[in-house]
């Protein structure tokens, strides 16, 4: 059986991942908190690569909430139509921009709760923004963070909310934001959803998934 992952083990795991991915950081392209907010809303169930293709043009044309509000939902949808759920995202972005103008002086709020009051912004999106735009420690649990942390055994939960709690308990607060990026990098590059590259992974001595599924490799 795989050993129970302790807080000490978790630190060791993150150190290994940090050596493996020293450049781990947000892979969405943005220059300010507003662009990050828009990009993160767009990124739901869509790859960062595809979002960056769209925002490379979008951000040149639309720079403020007021710029977006000059468009209707159909016009914005046409600009983001290569992204999944573009109609819903278009409506949410315009509704969010309206609230930013009306309630926040056209600025992105810095608190998680205020961000989550915006249309299309859940806890994961809010955590991404406060962490990457404002430097507030946070662990945004996306599909990669959820999969990797539960596979290894750092977390042991069936929901993203419970996984976030597990990770906050196991990881020092000063490392929350960095850990988010390290787990995402590992999920995209090695601990993939369908075919994890266990034979190349430096975490097998810790990993619950490897002990349960990789006995033929030991």
C-alpha positions as CSV (number, residue, x, y, z in Angstrom):
1,X,0.0,0.0,0.0
2,X,1.1,3.6,-0.7
3,X,2.0,5.4,2.5
4,X,-0.2,8.2,3.8
5,X,1.1,11.5,2.5
6,X,2.0,13.8,5.4
7,X,2.7,17.5,5.4
8,X,6.4,16.7,5.3
9,X,5.9,14.4,2.3
10,X,3.9,17.1,0.6
11,X,6.7,19.6,1.0
12,X,9.1,17.0,-0.4
13,X,6.8,16.4,-3.4
14,X,6.5,20.1,-4.1
15,X,10.3,20.5,-3.9
16,X,10.7,17.7,-6.5
17,X,8.1,19.4,-8.8
18,X,9.8,22.7,-8.3
19,X,13.0,21.2,-9.5
20,X,11.2,19.6,-12.4
21,X,9.3,22.8,-13.4
22,X,11.3,25.8,-12.2
23,X,9.4,28.0,-14.6
24,X,5.9,27.0,-13.5
25,X,3.6,29.9,-13.7
26,X,0.2,31.0,-15.1
27,X,0.0,30.0,-18.8
28,X,-2.7,32.5,-19.7
29,X,-1.4,35.6,-21.2
30,X,-2.4,38.9,-19.5
31,X,-1.0,42.3,-18.6
32,X,-3.3,43.4,-15.8
33,X,-6.0,42.1,-13.4
34,X,-8.9,42.9,-15.8
35,X,-7.3,40.9,-18.7
36,X,-6.7,38.0,-16.3
37,X,-10.3,38.0,-15.1
38,X,-11.6,37.9,-18.7
39,X,-9.1,35.2,-19.8
40,X,-9.9,33.0,-16.8
41,X,-13.7,33.3,-17.5
42,X,-12.9,32.2,-21.0
43,X,-10.7,29.4,-19.9
44,X,-13.5,27.3,-18.3
45,X,-13.6,23.9,-20.2
46,X,-11.2,25.3,-22.8
47,X,-7.4,25.1,-23.0
48,X,-5.2,28.0,-22.1
49,X,-3.6,27.7,-25.6
50,X,-6.9,28.3,-27.3
51,X,-7.8,31.2,-24.9
52,X,-4.4,32.8,-25.7
53,X,-5.1,32.6,-29.4
54,X,-8.4,34.5,-28.9
55,X,-7.2,37.1,-26.4
56,X,-4.1,38.0,-28.5
57,X,-6.6,39.8,-30.8
58,X,-9.4,40.5,-28.2
59,X,-7.1,42.4,-25.8
60,X,-5.8,44.7,-28.5
61,X,-9.3,45.8,-29.3
62,X,-11.0,45.7,-25.9
63,X,-9.0,47.1,-22.9
64,X,-11.6,48.2,-20.4
65,X,-15.0,47.1,-19.2
66,X,-16.5,50.1,-21.0
67,X,-15.0,48.8,-24.3
68,X,-16.8,45.5,-23.9
69,X,-20.0,47.2,-23.1
70,X,-20.0,48.9,-26.5
71,X,-20.7,45.4,-27.9
72,X,-23.8,43.3,-27.6
73,X,-23.7,39.6,-26.7
74,X,-23.8,38.4,-30.3
75,X,-20.9,40.7,-31.3
76,X,-18.7,39.6,-28.4
77,X,-19.7,35.9,-29.0
78,X,-18.5,36.2,-32.6
79,X,-15.0,37.4,-31.4
80,X,-14.7,34.4,-29.0
81,X,-16.6,31.7,-31.0
82,X,-13.6,29.3,-31.2
83,X,-13.9,28.9,-27.4
84,X,-16.3,26.4,-25.8
85,X,-19.6,27.8,-24.5
86,X,-18.9,31.1,-26.2
87,X,-22.5,32.3,-26.0
88,X,-22.8,31.8,-22.3
89,X,-19.3,33.3,-21.7
90,X,-20.2,36.3,-23.8
91,X,-23.2,37.0,-21.7
92,X,-21.3,36.5,-18.5
93,X,-18.5,38.7,-19.5
94,X,-20.8,41.6,-20.5
95,X,-22.7,41.2,-17.2
96,X,-19.5,41.2,-15.3
97,X,-18.2,44.3,-17.1
98,X,-21.5,46.0,-16.3
99,X,-21.1,45.3,-12.6
100,X,-17.5,46.4,-12.6
101,X,-18.5,49.7,-14.0
102,X,-21.6,50.2,-11.8
103,X,-20.2,48.9,-8.5
104,X,-16.4,48.8,-8.6
105,X,-15.4,51.9,-10.5
106,X,-14.4,49.8,-13.4
107,X,-11.7,48.0,-11.3
108,X,-11.4,44.3,-10.6
109,X,-12.1,43.8,-6.9
110,X,-9.3,42.2,-4.8
111,X,-11.4,40.0,-2.5
112,X,-12.5,36.5,-3.3
113,X,-16.1,37.1,-2.2
114,X,-16.5,40.2,-4.3
115,X,-15.1,38.4,-7.3
116,X,-17.5,35.5,-6.8
117,X,-20.4,37.9,-6.9
118,X,-19.6,38.5,-10.6
119,X,-21.3,36.5,-13.3
120,X,-19.3,33.6,-14.6
121,X,-16.8,33.8,-11.7
122,X,-16.7,30.8,-9.3
123,X,-14.2,30.0,-6.6
124,X,-11.6,28.6,-8.9
125,X,-11.6,31.7,-11.1
126,X,-11.6,34.0,-8.1
127,X,-8.6,32.2,-6.6
128,X,-6.7,32.4,-9.9
129,X,-7.3,36.2,-10.0
130,X,-6.4,37.0,-6.4
131,X,-3.4,34.8,-6.5
132,X,-1.9,35.9,-9.9
133,X,-3.1,39.5,-10.1
134,X,-2.9,40.5,-6.4
135,X,-0.5,38.1,-4.8
136,X,-3.0,36.7,-2.3
137,X,-2.1,33.1,-1.3
138,X,-4.7,30.8,-2.9
139,X,-5.0,27.3,-4.4
140,X,-7.2,27.3,-7.4
141,X,-8.4,23.7,-8.0
142,X,-8.9,23.1,-11.6
143,X,-9.2,19.7,-13.3
144,X,-5.4,19.2,-13.3
145,X,-4.9,20.2,-9.6
146,X,-7.9,18.0,-8.6
147,X,-6.6,15.0,-10.6
148,X,-2.9,15.2,-9.7
149,X,-3.4,15.9,-6.0
150,X,-5.9,13.1,-5.5
151,X,-3.9,10.7,-7.6
152,X,-0.8,11.3,-5.5
153,X,-2.6,11.3,-2.2
154,X,-2.0,14.8,-1.1
155,X,-5.8,15.2,-1.2
156,X,-8.4,12.5,-0.6
157,X,-11.6,14.1,-1.8
158,X,-14.3,13.7,-4.4
159,X,-15.1,17.4,-4.9
160,X,-12.9,20.4,-5.8
161,X,-14.1,22.2,-2.6
162,X,-12.9,19.4,-0.4
163,X,-9.7,19.1,-2.4
164,X,-8.9,22.7,-1.8
165,X,-9.4,22.3,1.9
166,X,-7.1,19.2,1.9
167,X,-4.4,21.0,0.1
168,X,-4.6,24.1,2.3
169,X,-4.0,21.8,5.3
170,X,-1.1,20.0,3.8
171,X,0.7,22.9,2.1
172,X,2.3,25.9,3.8
173,X,0.3,29.0,3.0
174,X,3.4,30.7,1.5
175,X,3.4,27.9,-1.1
176,X,-0.3,27.8,-2.0
177,X,0.0,29.8,-5.2
178,X,3.2,28.2,-6.3
179,X,1.8,24.7,-5.6
180,X,-1.2,25.5,-7.8
181,X,1.1,26.1,-10.8
182,X,3.4,23.1,-10.0
183,X,0.4,20.7,-9.9
184,X,-1.0,22.1,-13.1
185,X,2.3,21.8,-14.9
186,X,2.7,18.2,-13.8
187,X,-0.9,17.4,-14.8
188,X,-0.4,18.8,-18.3
189,X,3.0,17.4,-19.0
190,X,3.2,14.0,-17.2
191,X,0.3,13.1,-14.9
192,X,-2.2,13.3,-17.8
193,X,-5.8,12.3,-17.5
194,X,-5.9,9.3,-19.9
195,X,-2.3,8.1,-20.1
196,X,-0.1,9.3,-17.2
197,X,3.6,8.9,-17.9
198,X,4.3,7.0,-14.7
199,X,7.5,5.5,-15.9
200,X,9.1,8.9,-16.1
201,X,7.5,10.4,-13.0
202,X,9.8,11.3,-10.1
203,X,7.0,11.0,-7.6
204,X,6.3,7.2,-7.8
205,X,7.6,6.5,-4.3
206,X,4.9,8.8,-2.9
207,X,2.1,8.2,-5.4
208,X,-1.1,6.3,-4.4
209,X,-2.2,6.0,-8.0
210,X,1.2,4.3,-8.9
211,X,0.9,1.8,-6.1
212,X,-2.6,0.9,-7.0
213,X,-2.2,0.8,-10.8
214,X,1.5,0.4,-11.6
215,X,2.4,-2.8,-9.8
216,X,3.7,-4.2,-13.1
217,X,6.2,-1.4,-13.3
218,X,7.7,-1.8,-9.9
